[in-house]
């Protein structure tokens, strides 16, 4: 099967467009630790100011981890394929 230069250019352009779209999707904030951190850090800071500056106890860390994992499971359930 032969393809013309025009067809080859079109195929390359389509594939390039797909790669750029995928790159943009992968760079979305929800895939960045820093973005997720920025979403939560003010709430953690506020909590610690109200509860005392000692930091998060092991129990509080476990509760936060459970809440984050529960939220993630819900997102996967609602939006996963």
C-alpha positions, 0 to 999 in steps of 0.5 A: 500500500502506497501513501502520498506525501499529503497523506503522510503529512496528515497522518503525522499531524493527527498523531502529533495532535493526539500526543499533544492532547495526551500531554495536556491531559497528563499535566492537569493539576489533579495529577500533581502532588504539589497541586493536591498539597496546595488544595489541602495545606491551608485546611491542615494549617487551620486545623492545627492552629485550632487544635494546637501547633504540635503537628498531626498525631499518628491517629490524625494522620491515619484519619486523613489518609483514610479520608483521602483514600475514601475520596479517591475510591469515590472518584474512581467509582464515579469517573473510572472506566 
